[in-house]
């Protein structure tokens, strides 16, 4: 039987009077670093054992538990690069916003890899685009898989980095369920992050960042710099539980059936059901929610339903019953054009920003990738999608930052 070190430790704790944090003073799993609970910043007991098991499961030399989400892992990896002399990093134009933020904080210069779009979704960069960007960079970071279940050409990326003697990093925030499989980040990357809470049954913010070889030491320093000094023990226990959760082959087969029944966009990740409802995507989301079913998001073009091994077969079958005959609309996505405009920056409501040049990357949450990059001309479609979105980033009071021009 698989041993859950952290859970066993928490279950074995006795009743005691708390003169320690946290302030709620209740006995239970939400504790601090006590004599029996180990210390994530210097693990020697159950946390050390759990992290060692994680490294084995994930195919790493060292793995570090994070209770701050994959974003913390991205920062830790980029810190490791910076500490080893990297100054320029090739990244997809539509990488998660944490990548751009970490580059800004750490003084790294992103070299953007061109990406096309199809059906309103940014496509993974081609090998040629990766090679072109890597020529002007010291390292390569890719997203694998992305939020929509698409993978870059990982073999090509590995070959390019090996030939150039440059490290490959993978933001695998949406790929932790793939551990042990051919497309898992560990098969290709020097450093990578697994967003365990996204596609395995861990609590929100549970993640792991891992490294191979000589990158383990600088990554350890990066994790120490950015992860909290007061980690949540319930989240830590859930990370270990999730990594040891069994595969669900039956559900994987059912997901393939559901995609066929619902006319989902073909992808290589069973956990992401991408439904091209076009202009009806928001209506489909509301239709589900009125029936107590919540999708991951509607981006105004597609509705994304996100599975994990913890889903029940009956839930997937209900999704198919509800959406099989739901009407579909036209897919809307105008190709982005760019301008080199600069100067003063002003804030405009989305409808007034159409035709202006975006001054700050912005998009919807989720998927937390830019809908508009700085330099893109604001299209009517992008403005409408941002105006309708429930949650956004890069906007200020619902307004888009644009260059004022002459």
C-alpha positions, -999 to 999 in steps of 0.1 A, spaced: 0 0 0 13 35 -9 26 54 21 13 90 26 39 104 50 24 138 56 -12 125 61 0 98 85 19 124 105 -12 147 107 -34 118 117 -10 107 145 -8 141 162 -23 143 197 -45 168 213 -26 198 226 -30 234 237 -18 258 211 6 286 220 18 286 184 5 299 150 -20 298 133 -42 321 152 -74 301 150 -59 278 177 -78 248 166 -62 213 166 -61 197 132 -43 195 100 -37 233 97 -6 235 119 28 251 117 64 238 120 63 218 152 86 192 167 67 164 149 57 181 117 90 188 99 100 221 82 97 227 44 126 251 44 149 224 59 131 191 56 145 161 75 114 141 83 81 134 66 84 163 42 118 151 30 104 116 25 74 130 6 96 152 -17 119 123 -24 89 102 -34 77 130 -56 111 132 -74 110 95 -81 74 97 -94 81 128 -115 114 116 -129 135 143 -113 167 145 -93 151 170 -69 115 181 -65 102 208 -42 67 211 -29 50 245 -34 19 258 -16 20 290 -37 9 274 -70 28 270 -103 35 307 -104 60 302 -75 76 274 -95 80 297 -126 97 323 -104 120 297 -89 130 283 -123 138 317 -137 157 327 -106 179 296 -111 185 307 -147 195 342 -136 218 328 -109 236 308 -136 242 337 -158 212 336 -182 200 370 -193 177 363 -223 151 337 -224 130 326 -254 93 323 -244 61 319 -264 43 352 -271 12 337 -254 29 323 -223 12 325 -189 14 360 -174 36 347 -146 65 343 -171 64 379 -181 61 390 -145 90 369 -134 112 382 -162 104 417 -152 112 411 -115 144 392 -122 157 414 -149 155 388 -177 148 398 -212 121 377 -229 127 369 -266 92 362 -279 86 331 -300 60 338 -327 27 319 -325 -1 316 -349 -38 312 -339 -64 288 -351 -101 287 -340 -93 316 -317 -66 296 -298 -29 304 -299 -11 274 -314 21 260 -300 52 275 -317 68 257 -346 103 242 -343 114 268 -368 101 296 -346 117 281 -315 150 278 -333 149 314 -345 141 328 -310 167 306 -293 195 320 -315 190 353 -296 185 338 -262 203 318 -235 175 295 -226 141 282 -238 108 280 -219 77 264 -233 42 256 -221 35 219 -221 6 212 -224 -11 246 -227 -46 253 -212 -63 240 -244 -45 206 -243 -19 212 -271 18 203 -268 48 219 -284 72 197 -304 91 186 -273 116 164 -291 126 192 -314 129 216 -284 151 192 -266 173 186 -296 176 224 -302 186 231 -266 211 201 -265 228 212 -297 231 248 -285 241 239 -249 212 258 -235 186 248 -208 150 238 -216 123 248 -191 87 236 -193 57 253 -176 38 220 -171 12 237 -149 -15 217 -168 3 185 -172 9 169 -138 -15 140 -146 10 129 -173 38 118 -150 52 85 -161 40 91 -197 58 99 -229 47 136 -230 54 145 -194 78 174 -190 104 152 -172 112 134 -204 126 166 -220 132 194 -196 161 205 -173 136 222 -150 98 221 -150 68 228 -128 38 205 -123 6 223 -113 -6 194 -93 -39 210 -82 -50 216 -117 -53 181 -131 -48 159 -101 -68 158 -68 -48 183 -48 -60 214 -30 -57 247 -48 -21 261 -49 -5 227 -46 24 224 -71 58 209 -75 89 223 -92 116 199 -103 151 197 -118 176 173 -132 214 173 -128 233 205 -120 201 226 -121 189 211 -88 211 233 -66 201 267 -82 165 256 -83 166 248 -46 178 284 -40 150 297 -62 124 278 -43 138 291 -10 136 326 -23 100 325 -35 79 300 -16 62 310 16 79 304 50 45 294 64 33 265 41 -1 250 45 1 215 58 -33 205 43 -20 216 9 13 197 14 -6 166 23 -28 170 -7 2 173 -31 16 140 -19 -18 123 -21 -24 136 -56 9 125 -69 2 90 -56 -34 90 -69 -40 61 -93 -45 65 -130 -81 63 -142 -80 45 -175 -118 41 -177 -123 79 -174 -96 85 -200 -115 63 -224 -148 80 -215 -132 114 -221 -123 104 -257 -159 93 -262 -172 126 -248 -150 146 -272 -163 126 -301 -200 130 -290 -196 168 -284 -175 176 -315 -146 189 -294 -115 202 -310 -89 174 -314 -60 177 -289 -36 153 -272 -47 158 -236 -76 137 -223 -83 162 -195 -92 191 -217 -125 190 -236 -124 221 -259 -158 228 -273 -160 253 -302 -193 271 -294 -181 304 -310 -204 333 -301 -226 309 -281 -198 299 -257 -209 323 -230 -245 311 -233 -234 275 -231 -216 283 -199 -246 300 -184 -268 271 -195 -246 246 -176 -244 268 -145 -282 270 -142 -281 232 -140 -253 231 -114 -225 223 -138 -195 246 -139 -170 245 -168 -134 258 -164 -140 288 -185 -155 304 -216 -131 326 -235 -159 339 -257 -150 314 -284 -146 280 -268 -159 264 -236 -133 244 -218 -143 215 -196 -114 203 -175 -113 167 -162 -91 149 -137 -88 113 -125 -112 122 -97 -141 129 -120 -170 104 -120 -181 87 -152 -217 98 -145 -205 135 -145 -190 131 -180 -221 114 -193 -243 142 -179 -221 168 -197 -226 150 -229 -264 149 -224 -266 186 -216 -244 199 -244 -248 174 -273 -276 194 -289 -267 229 -276 -266 254 -305 -233 266 -318 -223 300 -333 -196 314 -355 -160 312 -342 -147 348 -340 -111 357 -339 -94 384 -359 -57 380 -366 -37 404 -344 -18 432 -361 9 452 -344 22 487 -344 53 503 -329 33 531 -314 47 546 -282 44 578 -261 18 586 -235 -4 559 -222 -41 564 -215 -69 542 -202 -99 537 -224 -130 515 -221 -128 485 -244 -152 499 -270 -132 532 -272 -99 514 -274 -107 497 -307 -81 507 -333 -57 519 -307 -24 502 -299 -23 482 -267 3 494 -242 0 466 -217 -7 429 -222 -41 419 -210 -65 390 -211 -90 369 -193 -86 348 -161 -86 320 -168 -67 312 -191 -43 339 -179 -26 342 -213 -27 375 -232 -55 382 -255 -37 413 -265 0 418 -263 17 452 -259 19 466 -295 -12 448 -308 -39 469 -324 -71 465 -303 -97 447 -325 -134 450 -320 -136 412 -312 -109 414 -285 -125 445 -270 -159 428 -269 -145 397 -253 -127 417 -226 -158 437 -219 -179 405 -214 -153 386 -194 -160 380 -157 -124 382 -147 -94 399 -164 -58 408 -159 -39 438 -173 -69 461 -172 -74 490 -148 -110 495 -136 -121 476 -167 -101 499 -191 -74 490 -216 -40 507 -215 -34 521 -250 -9 545 -265 -24 580 -270 -5 587 -302 1 621 -315 
